[in-house]
Amino acid sequence: MVRSASVPSSWPLALLVGAVGLLVLVPIGLLLYQSLLTAPFFAPVKRFALEAYRFVLHDPYFFEALRNSFLIGLGMVLIAVPLGSLFAFLVTKTDLPFARLFELLLLAPIFISAIILGIGFIVAFGPSGVVSGWVEALLGRVPWTIYTLPAIAVIAGLTHVPYVYLYVASTIQNVDASLEEAARVAGARPYRVALSVTLPLVRPALIYSAILMLLLGFELFGLPLVLGDAKGIMVITTYLYRLTAITGTSAYHLMAAVSVLIVAIALTLVLLQRYLVGRMEGRYVAIGARGYRTERLPLGRLRYFWVLVLAVYLLVAVVFPVLGVVFRSLVTSWGPGVDLREVFTLGHYVEVFKLPNLSRAVTNTLWVAAFGGVLALVFYLLIALGIQRGAGLGRVLDYLAGLPRAVPGLVMGLAFLWVFLFFKPLAPWRNTLFALILAYTAVWMPYGVRLLTAALLQVGREVEEAARIAGASPVRAFLQGTLPLLRSGILTAWFLLFIQFVREYSTGIYLLTAGTEVLGSQIVALWGTGAVDVIAALATLQVLIVSGVFLVANRLGVRPEGL
């Protein structure tokens, strides 16, 4: 009797569970261990105590940072969820002009590092910003400032609208279209259909998105660093980043305690998200017949009003910041009265490719994204197969693979630094790109596994089971039967992982050494030096790489689903 292809041998699955457990639990466990010590784990004199937690929980700066993170997260909920939901309805359900173009542009901020958008907002909307200069010439003053906590919350909300858009649009496209058709036949206008029919059906996606925004608010690092650091506005991640400077000592145990608290907050929000969505999903989502679609709802005379709303959003949240970064990379200075013809230069790019550490940042980024993306993809595919076909162990694997969702990249990077310091046989690998690839693989595991799990669900196992019946081994049956059918899904996953590995910046901050520079972490390292010219050039190169890969992927039909 031939073993079914859906029931794999248990020992390879057990090895896979062990590998994922090591990759995820060892760094987190080391953070917890260090947080319970009174000194760095490598110090000759140390003891177990709760001293680090006592210090942090009695530090007013910590609670100020915690409050600021919560307020930013709340601002993201109040801004991103309504706007993202509105744009999702307009693009997917109405006769909005240029809907396909808007759909493409709305996803752009997902693939641009938050720190680059933050720098772009400074160049465009800062006190001496390009847009600020236009407004000042028109009104006589600039009626805003971007260096306050409310401004950071607004900017964070605007730049995270695409995340809500993606989740809500995906859900809207899967709800029962006949219910909206019935409301339309009854004479309901588009806004009435949206509020009375569509909104209740996508309520789980709204709940999911709201908690996601709150979670991302606590994990946010790049925007608060560039917009708030100079003004003394700290959030929980920048508090962690500046902790050594705040205490004036090597604060390993304090950093570990803060990291554990961040993970605890994030894990609580992730579990709350799963619980609420699990309770509501069956009650509110109605899935219609496959392929059934109504005509798009007519917006009438408001069609071009909504086009204007979307265009203004894209200009403020995407176009002006990105063009601001590009502009800053091409001039020696800017401001009122400056003749752009006199300040134009390509010298910043020449400097990037002349300085070894900066040129390495470009080549290392491409290498990590391409080769590291392939290695991560193979690992994620094995995990996805184990989850789909592993019964009880598959569920354990699923939870382990999803756990990094509750660990911000900054914290995971710190944890992996300590892993390489703690385990002596791994020490030689610390100053190699292998360290970055390993950390990136852990951070993006939930994302990559979700992409490949979705791809596997689209492929039946009939061909593979037929090969097993014909006598093929499980590995050969998969390689010759299922794998060719997964080609499109694997290509999609690789493109999206490549983009995410290019734009990643916080994970590599603590792993940055001479020879392992990548664009994101190099930009963060340079930010403290004030080298805005070179930073703008590096940021522009990152945007060009991501944009080029995204456009190629889009032409090949790759869609950023599963984010």
N, C-alpha and C positions, 0 to 999 in steps of 0.2 A: 504493500500500500504506500502511495506517494504522499509525503508530508505536504500539506497545503502551503502555498507560498505566503499565506498570511500569518503563518505561525513559525517565526524564525527560531533557530536554536537559541537556548537561553544564555549560554556562556558569552557569545559575542555581544549580546545585548547588555549583560552584566558588566563586561569590560567597558562598553560605551557609557553606561551609567556612572561607572567609576571615574572615567576620564572627564566627563562633564562635571561630576561632583568635585573632582580635584581642581578643575579650572575655575569653578564658581565659588565653592565653599572654602577652599584654602585661603584665598586672599581675604575674604570676609572674616574667616576665623582668625587670621593673623591680626586684622584690625581690632577685633574684640579682645584678643590676648594682649596686644599692646596697650589697649585702653585701660586694662586692669593692672598695669604696672606703674611704678612710681618714677621710672626712668626709661630711656630707650632700651629695647630688648637686647641690644649688644653691649650695654653698660655692665661693668663688672659687679656693681652694687645696685640691686633693684629688689623690689618685693611687691607682692600682690596687695593692692589697696584700691579704694574708690576715690583716691585723691584727685585724679584727672576730672572725673565727673563732678566732684565737689567744686573744683575750681571753675569749670565751665558753667555749671548751673548757678554759681554765685557771681558770674561776670556780667555786669550790665550791658556790655557790648554784645555778648551773645544773644541776650533777649531782644536787644534793639535790632540786631541782624535778623533774628527769627521773625520779629514783627514785620520788618521790611519785606522779607520774603513772602510772608502771608499776604500782605497788602498788594504786592506785585502780582501774586497768583490770583488774588481776588479781582484785581483790575483786569487781568487776562481773561478771567471767566466772564466778566461783565462786558468786555469789548469783543473778544474773539468768538464767543459762542453765538451771540445774536448776529454779528456780521457774517460769520462763516455759514450759519444756517440760512440766512437770507440769500447769500450768493449761491449756495448750493441749490436752493429752490429756483432761483432765477435762471441759472445755467442749465439745469437738468429738466425743468418742467415747463418753462415758458418759451415764447417765441423771441427771446432776447436776441437782438442782432449781435453778430460776431461772437456767439456763444463758444464756438470751438477755440477761438483765439483767447478768449477770457479764461477758459478752462486751463489752457496751457500756461498762461501768465500767472494765474492764481497759485500755481504749484511752485513757482520759482523760489519763494523764500524758504521752502523746505530744504532746498539744495544749496543754500548760501549760509555760511557760518554766521552765527549770531554776532560774533565779534566784528565781522566785516560789515554787517548791517549797522552795528553801533557806530563804527568809524564813519560809515557813509552818512548817518544822521548828523554827526558832528560837522562834516564838511558841507552838508546841504542845509541843515537847520540850526547849526550852532550860532553863537553870537556873531561870528564873521563868516557864516555860511553863505553859499551862493544864493539859495532861495531867500535866506534872511536878508541879504543885500537887496534883492529885488523888492521885497516887502517893505523894507525900510525906505527905499527910494520912493515907493508909492504912498505909504502911510506916514512916513516921518519917524517911525519906530517899529521895533519888532515885538509883536504882542505875545510872545511866548519865550520860554526857556526850556532847554532839554536837560538841564542839570538838577532836576528835583525828583523826588520819589514819585509824585503823581505822573510826571513826564515819562519816567522810566516805565511805569506801569502801562501808560497809554501806548508807548512805542512797543513794549513787549506784547501787548494785546494785538496791535496792528500786525506785527510780524508773525504772529502765531495763528492768524485767521485761516491760513491754508490747511492747517492740521484739522481744524473743525470742519472746514469745507470738504476735505477728503472723506472723513468718516460719515458725515451727514449725506453727502452726495451719493456715496456708495449705498447707503441704506435707502435713500429715496428711490433709487433706481430699481430696488428689489421689492418695494411694497406693492400691494395690490392696486394696480392702476385703475381697475374698474370702479373702485370707491370714489376716486377723484373724478372719473368720468360721470358717475351718477350725480355728484355735487354740481358739476358743470352743466349737465342737462337740466338740473333743477334751477338753473339761473344764477348760481353763485359766481361771484367775480373771483379773479385769481387770488387776491389777498384773503378772501373768505375761504377758498379751498385750502390755502396754505395753513390758516389758523385752525380751521374746523376739522380738516381731514388729514392733511400731510403731517402736521406737527404732532398730533397724538400718536401717529403710527411710527414716527421716528424718535419718540421720546427716549428709548434706551440709548440711541446714538448721542442724543443731547446730554444725557446724564454721563455717559462715558466721556464725552468731550469736555464737559465742565470739570470733572475730577482730573482728567488729563491735564487741563490748563493749570489747575491748582498744583498738581504734581510737578509740572514743568516750571512753575513759578519758584518752587523750592530748589529745583535743580539748576536754575538759570545762573550763568556765570559771565559770559562774554559781555552782554549788554550792561549789567551793573558795574562790571570792571571798567569799561571805557567811559560810561556816562556818570557813574556815581563815585568812583574811587577818589578822584581829585577833590570832590566836595565832601568827603568823609561819609558818604552813604554806603553802608555795608549791608550785604545780604548774607545768608548763611554760608554760601559757597565762597564769597570773597573774604568772609571772616576766617574760614579755614585756610584760604590761600595766604592771608596776611598774619596768621596766628604767631608765627615765629617773630615777626616784626613787632607785634603787639606786646608779646611777653618778654622779648629781648633775650630769649634762650632757645636752645634746641628743644622744641616742644613736641616730640614724637608722641608721648602719651596723651597730651592735650589734643593734638591733631587726630589721633585715633578715636578719642572720646567724641569729638565733634562729628567725625565721619560715621561712627556707630549711631549717633543721634539722627543724623541726616538719613541714613539707611532705614532706621526705625520709622521715621515720619513717612518716607517714600513708600515703604512696604505697607504701612497702615492704609495709605491712600490707594495703593494698588489693590489690596484686599477689599477695601470698601467699594472700589470701582467694580470688581468682579461680582461682589455680593449684590449690589444694586442692579447692575445690568442683568445678572442671572435671574433676579426676582421679576424684573419688568419685561424681559424679552418676550416671553411667551404671551404676556397679557396685551402687549401693545403693537407688536409687529405683525402685519398681515401680508403674507407672501401670495402674490397673484399667480395666475397661470403663466408658465414660461412663454416668453415672446409676446405677451399681451401688452400693448402700449397705446395710450391715448394720444390724440393730437396735442401738441403743445398749447398751453393756456395762452390766450392772446392778452398782451399787455396794453393794447390800444395806444392811446396818445401818450402813455407813460413809458413806452418802449425806450425812447432816447433819454428820458430822465434817468432811468436805471443804468443805461449805458454810461451816462455822465458820472453817476455815483461810483460805478465800478472803475471807471477810468481815473477818477480822483483818488480813490483808494490805492490803485496800482501805482500812480505817480508818487504818492506820499510814502507808501510802504516799501516800494520796490525800485521804481525807476530812478527817482532823485537820489536815494542813498547809494545805489550801485553806480550810477553815473558820477556821483560825487566822489567815490573812491577812485574811479578811473581818471576823472579830472585832476584830482590831487596828485596822482602818480605822474602826470604829464606837465606839471608846473613847478617852478622853484618857490613861488609864493602866490598868494591870492588875497583879494580884499578890494575895498572901494578904491577906484582910481587906477588900478593895476591894468596895464596893457598886456593882454594875454599873449600877444605876438612876441613880447619881450621876455616873458617868463616861461614860454614853452620849452620843454626839454625832454630828452629820452635818457638823460643821465642817470636817473634812478634805476632804470632797468639795466643800464650798463654796470652800475654798482652791484646790482643783484648777482649778475653773472661773473663779476670780477672777484667778489669775496667768496672764498671757499665754503663758508658755513651757509651762506644764502643760496648759492647755486646748488649745494647738496640738498637743501630743503626742497627744491623743485624736483630734482631727480629722485630723491628718497620718497617723496610723496607719490610720484608715479609708480615707483617700484612696489611700495607697500600696498597701494591701491590695486595694482594689477596682479602681482604674484600673491600678496597676502589675501586678496579677495578670492583667488582661486583656492588657496588652502582652506580658508574659512568656509567657502562654498561646499567643498567636499565634506568637511566636518559637519556642517549644518544639514547636508543631505542625509548623512548617516543618522543624525539625530531625528530628523523628520521621519525617516523610515522606521526608526525604533519607536517613535511615538505612535505612528499609524498602525504598526503591526505587533507591538510588544505587550498588549494586554496590561497586566498589573505593573510590570517594570516600565512599560510605556508611559503610564500615568506619572510614575516617579520622574522619569526623564522629562516629561512635559513641564512639571513644576520646577525642576532644576534649570531647564533651559530658559524658563520665563523669569527666574529670580533676578538676573542682572537688570531687568526693567526697573527695579527698585534701587539700583546703585548708580548714582550719577557718574559720568565719565571721569570727572576730577577725582572722585573718591576711589574709583577702580584703578586709575593710574597710580595713585598713592599706594594702594594696597599691593599692586604688582611690583612697585619699587621695593617695598619691604620684603616681598616674596623672594626677589633676587638677592637681597642682602641677608635674609634669614637662612635660606638654604644654600650652603656654601657651594655645592656642585653646580648650582645655577648661576653663581656670581659672574663667570666669564661671559655669559650671554647678556648681561645687563647692558653693556655698551654696544649692542648690536640691534639691528632692525627686527630681529626675532622677538625681542622684548615688546616692541610696539605691536607687532602682528598678533602676538599672544593676547595682549591687553585689548586690542581692537576686536579680536575674535570673541572675547568674553563680553565686551560691552554691547556689541551688535548682535549677539546670539538670539535674543527674542525676535528681533526684526528679520534676520536671515532665515531662522527656522520657520517663522510664520509664512514667509514668501514660499518656501519650498514645500511646506505642508499643504498650502493652498494649491500648488502645482500638482502634487501627488493626488489630491482629491479629485482632480480633473481627469485622471488617467485610470482606467479600469485595469484590473489585474488578470483579465482573461488570457491575454497573450502569454504572460509570465507563467500562469498555471498550466497552460497548454504545453509550454516548453518543459515544465517539471514532469508532466505526465509522460512526455516523450523521452524522459531520462536525463534531462539537463540538470546540472547542479543549481542550487539556489542562486549563487553568484552569477553563473553564466546565464540563467534564465532572466535575471534582472538586467544584466548588461546588454543582452541581445533582445529582450522583450520590452521591458518598461523604460529603460534609459533613453532609447531613441525617441520615444513618445514624450519624454520630459524635456527635450532639447529647447523648446521655446521658453518653458518656465525657468530652466536653468540659465539661459541667456539673459532673461529678464532679471533674475536674481543677481547675476554677476554685474550687470550694468548698474543696478541700484546700489549694490555693495561697493562698487568702485567709487561711485559718487559720494557715498557716505564716508568712506575711508579718506577720500580727498578732503572733505569739508570738516572732518573731525579735528578738534583742537584741544579740548580740555583733557582728554585721556593721556596725551603725550607730554603734558606740562612737567610732571615729576619724573618722567622717563627721558627727558631731553638731555643728551650729552653730546660732546663733540663727535660727529660722525653719524648721529641718529636724528639730525634735525629734519623736521617736516614742516610744511607751510603753516599749519594751524598753530602748533606750539611755538614755532619761531616768532610768529606775529605777537603772541602773548608775551614772550620773553623780551621782545623789542619794545613793547608798549611802555614799559617802565623807563626806558631810556629816552623817550620823546622823539625817536627817529621816525616821524610820521611819513616822510618822503619814501623811505624804503618800505615801510609797512604798507603804504598804499600800493606800491609796485607789486609786492608779494601778494597782497589781497586781490589785486587785479588779475594776476596770473592764476590764482586759485579760481576766481570767477570764470575766467576764460576756459580753464580746463573743465570745470563742472558744466558750463554752458555747452561747450563742444560735445562732451560725452552725452549730455542730456538730449541735445538735438539729434545726434546720431541714433541714440536709443529710441527716441520718439519716432523717428522715421522708420525704424525697424518694428514699430508697433509695441514697444515696451511701455507698460503703464505702471505708475508708482502705487499700485494697490498693495495693501497689506502694511502700510506705514503705521 
